[in-house]
Amino acid sequence: MEEACLIYNGVLEALSVYNKTVLVVDIGGGSTEIILGNAGKPIYATSLKLGHVRQSEQFPSLGEEKDGLKKDLIEELIRHIRVILADSGVIDQVKTTPFEVAIGSSGTIESIEQMIHHAVTTSNDSQATDPKLLDREFTADELSQAVKKICKAKTSEQRAKIPGLPSKRADVIVAGAVLLEEIFLAFGLKSMLVSPYALREGVIVNTLAETFASYQPGVNVRSSSIHNLALKFNTGRRMESAQHSALLAKQILAGLQSCRSGSTEYVPDVAGLLNNDDAELLEAATILHFVGMFINHRSYHKHSYYLVKNTEHLLGFSTIEIEILALLVRYHRKKAPSQKKFARLPEKSRKKVQAMCAVMRVAVALDRCNSSAIQYVHISQQTESIVLAVVPATDAATGNPYDVSLEIWAAQQELPYFETIFKRRASIIVSDGDDVKALCTKAPSERLSLKHPTPV
């Protein structure tokens, strides 16, 4: 149980799954740990006497066969695995506990993922995407193909030459791969996300938690790393402005998604592509957009890109998530990005990043003076347009609403790209916020600029 808890803590430091119910599978040399957890606490944990070394020693012929692995030998291994899984009661426990994501950890699963990853990145369909930016995830079908390829190899030497498969795993990968496929079948898994952290990192997390009372493992590793990086390079006022712009970005995104759910006739489907994880990345990027000013005010967005992309302080974010954060801070200002600027991303991420970029550009512009002069942004829809109704904050010194004319002007310069991405005309009006429903009936104010920017 203790080892399972440590593995779970390690996973929570690597992936943003603290508030999700997760199934964690960790295949070790002598045992396999199965954990169901939520909010940092294991719901269920068990240790099975199944491991890549244990089974390789129990079935020594798995390592070497001059004529290839015998079918009956693999079938005997499968029967052995199925008996242990059935007798343990783990199958019923997993199937009766709803979970949101399956996660694999440790060497066997990481090795199989690397093998699958290599096959995917060398296919013709994936040549436009940077291989480093693909998610560490694989499907049941991809696993099945990998297991067939592993079992087809006659000797360890042949398995060591399988592209993407670490050669040091060649002697024990057969048992580990067959075991993982049987776990997929037993639990009905369709896919698995791979965690780079496991037991070792869990031990470190546990030590930190015992040493520092304020340390909360897994709860805020992503948000705290974002805020720590922002504070490292930002002054107090810039930090406040960045956080306020992030708040406005969340309001705009939520408003667009609300309009979409109310009527898909007028509001484009692109807003519906963004989920909670995307909203988190949008907020994080907006908080970080000022960090490049630490280097120089001129072209600070380019400096921000460099700092975010190359930092080692963004814990809990995957390679692709860090790339997305870097791209968002790079293109939050100046000339609008063309589609080719996002070509290195996986295809499924490109439209999402364009949408986040469009929202972020408007949100940052709405705090042009770094004064938090705009309190709220309401989104409403006209027949074929989107209306952003901004509510000015109250000036404590005068008791009157702030003059937000400069913020409105700055945001209007970003509307052409916003319109291009969301495929609707957009306008900005000022509201007192007393009657939000009335905003939908007001005519949009005249746009200051309708000229679309030239992509770079």
C-alpha positions in Angstrom: 0.0 0.0 0.0 2.8 2.4 0.9 4.6 1.8 -2.5 1.3 2.4 -4.3 0.8 5.7 -2.5 4.3 6.8 -3.4 3.7 6.0 -7.1 0.5 7.9 -7.0 2.2 10.9 -5.5 4.8 10.8 -8.2 2.2 10.7 -10.9 0.4 13.7 -9.4 3.6 15.7 -9.7 3.9 15.0 -13.4 0.4 15.2 -14.7 -2.5 17.6 -14.1 -4.9 14.9 -12.7 -5.2 15.8 -9.1 -9.0 16.5 -9.3 -9.7 13.5 -11.5 -10.3 9.9 -10.6 -7.5 8.0 -12.1 -6.3 4.4 -12.6 -2.6 4.1 -12.3 -0.8 0.9 -13.6 2.9 0.6 -12.6 4.6 -2.5 -14.0 7.8 -3.2 -12.1 10.3 -6.0 -12.1 8.7 -8.2 -9.4 5.3 -6.7 -9.0 2.6 -4.6 -10.6 0.9 -1.9 -8.6 -2.7 -1.0 -9.4 -4.0 2.2 -7.9 -7.4 4.1 -8.1 -7.1 7.6 -6.7 -8.7 11.0 -6.5 -7.7 14.3 -4.9 -4.3 13.0 -3.7 -5.8 10.0 -1.8 -5.8 6.4 -3.0 -9.3 4.9 -3.2 -8.0 1.4 -3.8 -4.5 -0.1 -4.2 -3.2 -3.5 -4.6 0.1 -5.2 -5.5 0.1 -8.2 -7.8 2.9 -10.7 -8.1 3.3 -10.0 -11.7 6.4 -8.2 -13.2 8.5 -8.2 -16.2 11.5 -9.8 -14.4 9.5 -12.2 -12.3 7.6 -13.6 -15.4 10.7 -13.7 -17.5 12.4 -15.8 -14.9 9.3 -18.0 -14.5 9.2 -18.5 -18.3 12.9 -18.4 -19.3 12.2 -19.3 -22.9 10.6 -15.9 -23.4 14.2 -14.5 -23.7 15.6 -16.8 -26.4 14.0 -19.1 -29.0 16.0 -20.0 -32.1 12.8 -20.6 -34.1 10.9 -17.7 -32.5 8.6 -17.6 -29.5 6.3 -20.5 -29.5 2.6 -19.7 -29.5 1.8 -22.1 -26.7 4.5 -20.5 -24.5 2.8 -17.1 -24.9 -0.6 -18.7 -24.3 0.7 -20.3 -21.1 2.0 -16.9 -19.9 -1.4 -15.3 -20.7 -3.3 -18.0 -18.8 -0.9 -17.4 -15.8 -1.5 -13.7 -15.9 -5.3 -14.1 -16.2 -5.5 -16.4 -13.2 -3.6 -13.9 -11.0 -5.8 -11.0 -12.2 -9.0 -12.9 -11.6 -8.0 -14.3 -8.1 -6.9 -10.8 -6.9 -10.4 -9.2 -7.3 -8.8 -6.2 -9.0 -10.9 -6.6 -12.1 -14.2 -6.2 -10.3 -12.8 -3.3 -8.3 -11.6 -1.4 -11.4 -14.8 -2.0 -13.4 -17.1 -0.9 -10.5 -15.1 2.3 -9.8 -15.6 4.9 -12.6 -12.3 6.6 -13.5 -11.5 9.4 -16.0 -8.1 8.5 -17.2 -5.8 5.5 -17.2 -2.1 6.3 -16.5 0.9 4.0 -16.9 4.3 4.5 -15.2 7.8 3.0 -14.9 10.2 1.4 -17.4 8.1 -1.3 -19.2 5.3 1.0 -20.0 7.6 3.9 -20.9 9.6 1.6 -23.2 6.4 0.4 -25.0 5.3 4.0 -25.4 8.7 5.0 -26.9 8.4 2.2 -29.4 4.8 3.2 -30.4 5.8 6.9 -30.4 8.7 6.1 -32.9 6.3 4.2 -35.2 3.8 7.1 -35.2 6.4 9.8 -35.8 7.9 8.0 -38.8 4.6 7.6 -40.5 3.8 9.8 -43.5 0.8 11.4 -41.7 2.9 12.7 -38.9 5.9 14.2 -40.8 4.7 17.8 -40.4 4.5 17.5 -36.6 7.5 17.9 -34.4 7.8 14.4 -32.8 8.8 16.0 -29.5 5.3 17.6 -29.3 3.2 14.5 -29.4 1.3 13.4 -26.3 2.8 10.5 -24.3 -0.3 8.4 -24.8 -1.1 5.3 -26.8 -4.3 3.4 -27.7 -5.2 -0.3 -27.2 -4.8 -0.9 -31.0 -1.3 0.7 -30.9 -0.4 -1.5 -28.0 -1.7 -4.6 -29.7 0.5 -3.9 -32.8 3.5 -3.3 -30.6 3.0 -6.6 -28.7 2.8 -8.5 -32.0 6.0 -6.9 -33.2 7.8 -7.7 -30.0 6.6 -11.3 -29.9 7.5 -11.8 -33.6 11.2 -11.1 -32.9 12.9 -14.5 -32.4 15.7 -13.4 -30.1 16.7 -10.6 -27.7 19.2 -9.3 -30.3 16.3 -8.9 -32.8 14.1 -7.2 -30.2 17.0 -4.8 -29.3 16.9 -3.7 -33.0 13.2 -2.8 -32.9 13.0 1.0 -33.6 12.2 3.0 -30.5 12.6 0.1 -28.1 15.4 0.6 -25.6 17.9 -2.2 -26.1 18.3 -2.8 -22.3 14.7 -4.0 -22.2 15.1 -6.6 -24.9 15.4 -9.5 -22.4 12.3 -8.8 -20.4 10.0 -6.8 -22.7 8.0 -9.8 -23.9 6.7 -10.6 -20.4 6.0 -6.9 -19.7 4.3 -6.2 -23.0 2.0 -9.3 -22.8 1.2 -8.4 -19.2 0.2 -4.8 -20.1 -2.0 -6.0 -23.0 -3.8 -8.4 -20.6 -4.4 -5.5 -18.2 -5.9 -3.5 -21.0 -8.2 -6.4 -21.9 -9.1 -7.2 -18.3 -10.0 -3.5 -17.5 -11.4 -2.6 -20.9 -9.0 0.2 -21.4 -9.0 2.1 -24.7 -5.9 4.2 -24.1 -3.3 5.0 -21.6 -1.4 8.2 -20.7 2.2 7.8 -19.6 3.7 9.5 -16.6 7.4 10.3 -16.5 7.3 10.2 -12.7 6.6 7.2 -10.5 8.0 5.6 -7.3 11.3 7.5 -7.1 9.7 10.9 -7.6 7.0 9.9 -5.1 9.6 9.3 -2.5 11.0 12.8 -3.1 7.5 14.3 -2.9 6.8 12.4 0.4 10.0 13.7 1.9 9.3 17.3 0.9 5.8 17.0 2.4 7.2 15.7 5.7 9.9 18.4 5.8 7.9 21.4 4.8 4.5 21.9 6.3 3.4 24.3 3.6 4.2 21.8 0.8 1.1 20.3 -0.8 2.0 17.5 -3.1 0.1 17.4 -6.4 -2.4 20.0 -5.5 -0.8 23.1 -7.1 2.4 22.0 -8.8 1.3 23.5 -12.1 -0.3 26.7 -10.9 2.5 27.3 -8.3 5.2 26.8 -10.9 3.5 29.3 -13.3 3.1 31.9 -10.5 6.7 31.4 -9.3 8.1 31.9 -12.8 6.0 35.0 -13.3 7.1 36.5 -10.0 10.7 35.7 -10.8 10.6 38.1 -13.7 7.8 40.5 -13.0 7.4 43.6 -10.9 4.4 43.9 -8.6 2.4 46.0 -11.0 3.1 43.9 -14.1 2.2 40.8 -12.1 -1.2 42.4 -11.1 -1.9 43.3 -14.7 -1.0 39.9 -15.9 -3.3 38.2 -13.4 -6.1 40.6 -14.3 -5.6 40.0 -18.0 -5.8 36.3 -17.2 -9.1 36.9 -15.5 -10.5 38.8 -18.5 -9.3 36.0 -20.8 -11.2 33.4 -18.8 -14.4 35.6 -18.9 -14.1 36.0 -22.6 -13.6 32.2 -23.2 -16.5 31.3 -20.8 -18.7 33.8 -22.5 -18.0 32.4 -26.0 -18.6 28.9 -24.8 -21.9 30.0 -23.1 -23.1 31.6 -26.3 -22.2 28.4 -28.2 -24.2 26.2 -25.9 -27.1 28.6 -26.1 -27.3 28.7 -29.9 -24.8 27.1 -32.3 -26.5 29.0 -35.2 -24.5 32.1 -34.7 -21.5 31.3 -32.5 -18.8 29.2 -34.2 -18.0 25.7 -33.1 -14.3 26.6 -32.5 -15.1 27.9 -29.0 -16.5 24.4 -28.2 -13.1 22.8 -29.0 -11.6 24.3 -25.8 -11.9 22.3 -22.7 -10.9 22.9 -19.0 -7.3 22.0 -19.7 -7.1 24.5 -22.6 -8.6 27.2 -20.3 -5.9 26.4 -17.8 -3.2 26.9 -20.5 -4.8 30.1 -21.6 -4.8 31.5 -18.1 -1.2 30.3 -17.5 0.1 31.9 -20.7 -1.6 35.2 -19.9 0.0 35.3 -16.5 3.4 34.7 -18.1 3.1 37.1 -21.0 5.1 39.9 -19.4 8.1 37.9 -18.3 10.2 38.9 -21.3 10.2 42.5 -20.1 12.9 41.4 -17.6 15.3 41.2 -20.5 14.1 44.2 -22.6 10.8 46.1 -23.2 11.5 46.0 -27.0 10.2 42.8 -28.5 9.5 41.5 -25.0 7.0 38.9 -26.4 10.0 37.2 -28.2 12.0 37.2 -25.0 8.9 35.8 -23.2 8.8 33.0 -25.7 12.5 32.1 -25.1 12.1 32.2 -21.3 9.0 30.0 -21.2 10.2 27.5 -23.8 13.6 27.0 -22.1 12.8 27.2 -18.4 13.1 24.2 -16.2 10.7 25.5 -13.6 7.4 24.7 -15.3 6.6 21.5 -13.3 3.8 19.2 -14.2 3.5 20.5 -17.9 4.2 18.2 -20.8 6.5 19.1 -23.7 3.6 20.1 -25.9 1.9 22.1 -23.2 5.1 24.1 -22.7 5.4 24.7 -26.4 1.8 25.9 -26.5 2.5 28.3 -23.6 5.6 29.6 -25.4 3.6 30.2 -28.6 0.8 32.0 -26.8 3.2 34.4 -25.1 5.0 34.9 -28.4 2.0 35.8 -30.4 -0.1 37.7 -27.8 0.9 41.0 -29.5 2.2 42.7 -32.6 1.4 41.0 -36.0 -1.2 38.3 -36.0 0.3 34.8 -36.5 -0.3 32.8 -39.6 -1.3 29.2 -39.5 2.3 28.1 -40.4 3.5 29.4 -37.0 1.6 26.6 -35.4 2.5 23.9 -37.9 4.9 22.1 -35.5 2.0 21.3 -33.2 -0.2 18.2 -33.6 -3.1 18.9 -35.9 -5.7 18.5 -33.2 -4.0 21.3 -31.2 -3.6 23.9 -33.9 -7.2 25.3 -34.0 -7.3 25.3 -30.2 -4.1 27.4 -30.0 -5.4 29.8 -32.6 -8.6 30.3 -30.6 -6.6 30.7 -27.4 -4.3 33.2 -29.1 -7.3 35.3 -30.4 -8.8 35.5 -26.9 -5.5 36.3 -25.2 -4.7 39.1 -27.6 -8.0 40.8 -26.8 -7.7 40.2 -23.0 -4.2 41.6 -22.8 -5.2 44.7 -24.8 -8.2 45.3 -22.4 -5.6 46.0 -19.7 -3.4 48.2 -21.9 -2.7 50.7 -19.1 -2.0 48.0 -16.5 -4.6 49.5 -14.3 -7.3 46.8 -14.1 -9.7 49.5 -15.4 -12.1 47.0 -16.9 -13.9 44.9 -14.3 -15.7 42.4 -16.4 -16.3 41.3 -20.0 -19.7 40.0 -21.0 -20.2 38.2 -24.3 -23.4 38.3 -26.2 -24.5 37.5 -29.7 -26.2 39.5 -32.4 -27.6 37.9 -35.5 -24.2 37.3 -37.1 -21.8 39.0 -34.7 -20.2 38.7 -31.3 -20.5 41.6 -28.9 -18.0 42.1 -26.1 -19.6 44.4 -23.5 -17.0 45.7 -21.1 -17.9 46.9 -17.6 -15.4 49.6 -16.3 -14.2 49.3 -12.7 -14.9 52.2 -10.3 -12.2 54.6 -9.6 -11.8 54.7 -5.8 -10.6 58.3 -5.8 -13.5 59.8 -7.7 -16.3 57.2 -7.3 -16.8 57.2 -11.0 -16.2 54.5 -13.6 -12.7 54.5 -15.1 -12.2 56.0 -18.6 -11.5 52.9 -20.7 -11.3 54.6 -24.1 -7.6 53.6 -24.5 -8.3 50.0 -23.5 -11.2 49.8 -26.0 -9.1 51.2 -28.8 -6.3 48.7 -28.0 -8.7 45.8 -28.0 -10.3 46.9 -31.2 -7.0 46.6 -33.0 -7.1 42.9 -32.1 -10.6 42.2 -33.3 -9.7 41.4 -36.9 -7.7 38.3 -35.9 -10.4 37.4 -33.4 -13.0 37.6 -36.3 -10.8 35.5 -38.5 -10.5 32.7 -36.0 -14.1 32.7 -34.7 -15.6 33.5 -38.2 -17.9 36.2 -36.9 -17.7 40.0 -36.9 -17.0 41.3 -33.4 -17.5 44.6 -31.7 -16.9 46.2 -28.3 -19.3 48.3 -26.3 -19.2 49.8 -22.8 -21.8 48.8 -20.3 -22.6 49.8 -16.7 -23.2 46.2 -15.9 -26.6 46.8 -14.2 -28.6 44.7 -16.6 -26.6 42.1 -18.4 -29.6 40.7 -20.3 -30.2 44.1 -21.9 -26.7 43.9 -23.5 -28.0 41.4 -26.0 -30.5 44.0 -27.4 -28.0 46.9 -27.7 -26.6 47.8 -31.1 -22.8 47.3 -31.4 -20.8 50.5 -31.4 -19.0 51.5 -34.6 -15.8 49.6 -35.2 -12.6 51.8 -35.4 -10.8 49.4 -37.6 -12.0 46.7 -40.0 -8.7 46.1 -41.8 -7.4 42.6 -41.3 -3.8 42.2 -40.3 -1.3 40.6 -42.7 -0.2 37.2 -41.3 3.6 36.8 -40.8 
